[in-house]
Amino acid sequence: MKRRLNNKQIVSWALYDWANSAFAVTIMAGFFPVFFKQYWSAGGDVTQSSFYLGIANSSASLVIVVVAPLLGTIADQGGKKKRFLLYFTLLGIIMTAALYWVESGNWPAAMGLYALASIGFFGGIIFYDALIVDVSPHQHLDFVSGFGYAVGYLGGGLLFALNVAMTLNPDWFGLADASEAVRWSFLMVAAWWALFSIPLFLFIKEPQPADATRTGLVALRLATRQLSNTFREIRRLRVVFLFLLSYWLYIDGVSTIIKMAVDYGMALGFDSTSLIVALLITQFVGFPAAIAFGILGERFGARTGIYIAITVYLIVIVWASKMESEWEFYAMAITIGLVQGGIQSLSRSFYARIIPADKAGEFFGFYNMLGRFAAILGPVLMGWVSMATGDPRLSILAIAPLFILGLLLLFFVDEQEGRRMARITEEN
């Protein structure tokens, strides 16, 4: 029997994207790279600060690589996806707020707090993604996933617009200068993240398995055993395995561009204010584009939408390597905004279709593990190539093969076969 859309649960679920996107946009993609160079690493070498930023991003990703599958499995067995989501959300909120008190020149403290906040952000996404199978009927996964990303772009963009206005005109807000405005932005992101996460925890109903009372060492032992079984199961489910491998490759490029775009523009000598405004434009372009990709996925298939997005990313990479002026950065930001939410949302909904719904936590643990494992290499690779050659243009070209290989592997992923095997696995 087909489930009906529960709009209250879907909106509550999507509002978490509205909440945590403030961190992704204002902190991760926007102010932190700029502030890290100009405030916490003031007077240092720009290529060295790029390297340190890459290390911070990759360290957070490495932690998620290690814990994601195990925690996902424990959450499934105990019906604790919401509980783990709460723990990681609190970590992200507290560490983000703490950045307000880090003084100029203290880049090690800033780097450490940012890494911990990123762990909270990425760790929460594991369980947020897994909850999609509890709030959306199977036939509407593409639209619901796209709706979540669209709401995230709008929410993150609105707060980011306010934060940008604060930095450009601090006197309007009673602030001394742009540095104080950025520091206040850290507190605002933490408050925004906390406030708009509340509906998910109040209104999402998470199904409870029969053995949900198992806790402590018993739950850990059972989860470890189940994790080993899931490794074997993923290898047996050829469609899931191929898709994860494809996703691992192309999402590396996507994640690297998101995290390093502003840093890359600064390395080319572009004005930091122009880069931040371009990032803001990406958010508002991404809002309708993510919804459009959700509709496209329902009509033509999620894989077709992913093909389109990867092709656009390859064009952007070549373009970025030859970019000379700031107007090109603006145009590139608009282009990325058209496909960024689409490739993320359709990847999530495609994967949700080909996995057993009753094991969403552990399977999305692997999904997010691979996403973070890929992100370990990309930022460090860009930073290392930039330091080794002194030419950041070469570093952006280094990620093109990841998109190409991911695109080729996706051709061999049979969605219908994946759905059939997922149903068989659920029934056994």
C-alpha positions, 0 to 999 in steps of 0.5 A, spaced: 500 500 500 502 506 498 503 511 503 500 518 503 504 524 504 505 527 511 506 534 510 507 536 517 513 530 518 516 532 511 516 540 513 519 538 520 524 534 516 526 539 511 526 544 516 532 541 519 536 542 512 534 550 513 537 549 520 544 546 519 545 549 512 546 556 516 553 552 518 554 549 511 553 556 508 555 562 513 561 558 516 564 552 512 563 555 505 563 563 507 566 566 513 570 561 516 575 560 510 576 568 509 576 569 517 581 564 517 586 567 512 585 574 514 584 574 522 586 567 525 592 567 520 593 574 519 600 575 516 601 568 514 602 565 507 596 564 503 598 557 501 600 555 508 593 557 510 589 553 505 593 547 507 591 548 514 584 549 512 584 543 508 587 539 514 581 541 518 576 539 513 579 532 512 580 531 519 573 532 521 571 527 515 576 522 517 572 522 524 565 521 520 569 515 516 570 511 522 564 512 526 558 513 521 557 505 519 557 503 526 553 509 529 548 508 523 547 500 525 546 502 532 541 507 531 537 502 526 537 496 532 535 501 537 530 506 533 535 511 535 536 515 529 533 522 532 537 521 539 544 520 535 542 526 531 540 530 537 547 529 540 551 531 533 547 537 533 548 539 540 556 538 538 555 542 532 551 548 535 556 548 541 563 548 537 560 553 532 558 558 538 565 557 541 568 560 535 566 567 537 571 567 543 577 565 539 582 571 538 586 574 532 592 570 531 589 563 534 589 559 528 590 552 532 584 554 536 579 556 530 582 550 526 580 545 532 573 548 534 571 548 526 573 541 526 569 539 531 563 543 529 564 540 522 563 533 525 557 535 529 554 537 522 556 531 518 555 526 523 548 529 524 547 528 516 547 521 517 541 520 521 537 526 518 538 522 511 536 516 514 530 519 516 527 520 509 525 513 509 520 514 515 517 521 512 517 520 505 513 515 501 517 511 496 514 514 490 515 521 492 523 520 494 526 525 489 521 530 490 521 530 498 529 530 497 529 535 493 524 539 497 529 538 503 535 541 499 531 547 497 529 549 503 536 548 506 538 553 500 533 558 502 534 558 510 541 558 509 541 563 504 537 568 508 541 568 514 547 568 510 544 575 507 543 578 513 550 576 516 553 579 509 549 585 510 552 585 517 559 585 515 559 590 509 555 595 514 557 593 521 555 600 523 548 599 521 547 594 526 551 597 532 558 593 531 565 596 531 567 593 524 567 587 520 571 582 524 566 583 530 560 582 525 563 575 523 564 573 530 557 575 531 555 571 525 558 565 529 553 566 534 547 567 530 548 560 526 548 556 532 542 559 535 539 558 528 541 551 527 538 550 534 531 553 533 529 550 527 532 543 529 526 543 534 520 541 529 524 535 527 525 532 534 518 534 536 514 531 530 518 526 526 515 519 529 521 514 528 519 507 528 521 502 534 524 495 532 522 490 537 529 489 540 529 497 541 531 496 549 538 493 547 543 498 550 550 499 552 555 493 550 549 489 548 547 494 542 555 495 541 556 488 540 550 486 536 551 492 531 559 490 530 556 483 528 551 487 524 556 491 521 560 485 518 554 482 515 552 489 512 559 489 509 558 483 506 551 485 504 553 491 500 558 487 496 552 482 494 548 487 492 551 489 486 547 495 484 548 498 491 556 497 491 556 500 484 552 506 486 556 507 492 563 507 488 560 512 483 557 516 488 564 516 492 568 519 486 563 524 484 561 527 490 569 528 492 569 533 487 562 536 489 564 537 496 571 540 494 568 545 490 563 547 496 569 547 501 574 550 497 571 555 492 572 561 496 579 559 498 580 558 491 578 565 488 582 568 494 588 565 491 587 568 484 587 575 488 579 576 487 576 581 493 573 577 498 567 581 499 565 579 491 566 572 493 562 572 499 556 575 495 557 570 489 556 565 494 550 568 496 547 568 489 548 560 489 544 559 495 538 563 492 539 560 485 539 553 488 532 554 492 528 553 485 533 549 482 533 543 487 525 543 487 526 543 479 531 537 479 526 533 484 521 534 479 526 532 473 527 526 477 520 524 478 519 525 471 525 522 467 529 518 473 534 521 478 540 518 474 538 522 468 539 528 473 545 526 476 548 525 469 546 533 467 549 535 474 556 532 473 556 534 466 555 541 468 561 540 473 566 538 468 564 544 464 565 549 470 572 546 472 575 547 466 572 554 466 575 555 473 582 553 471 582 559 466 578 564 469 581 571 469 575 576 472 571 576 478 564 577 473 566 570 471 566 567 478 559 570 479 557 567 473 560 560 475 557 561 482 550 561 478 552 555 474 554 551 480 547 553 484 543 550 478 546 543 479 549 543 486 542 541 490 540 537 484 546 532 484 546 532 492 538 531 493 537 526 487 543 522 489 540 521 496 533 519 493 536 514 488 540 511 494 534 511 498 530 507 493 535 501 492 537 500 499 532 496 505 528 501 508 529 497 515 536 498 515 536 505 512 541 508 518 546 503 517 546 503 509 546 511 510 552 510 515 556 507 509 553 512 504 555 518 508 562 515 510 564 514 503 562 522 502 566 524 507 572 519 505 572 522 499 572 529 502 578 527 505 582 527 499 579 533 495 581 539 499 588 536 501 589 535 494 587 542 492 592 545 498 598 540 496 598 542 489 597 549 490 603 549 495 607 544 490 606 548 484 604 555 486 599 555 481 592 554 484 589 553 477 592 546 476 589 544 483 582 545 480 583 541 474 586 535 479 578 533 481 576 533 474 577 525 473 573 524 479 567 526 476 569 523 469 570 516 473 563 517 477 559 518 471 562 512 467 560 507 473 553 510 474 552 507 467 552 500 470 547 502 475 541 498 474 535 502 478 530 497 477 534 491 479 536 495 485 529 496 487 528 488 486 534 486 491 532 491 496 525 488 497 528 481 497 532 483 503 527 486 507 522 480 506 528 475 508 
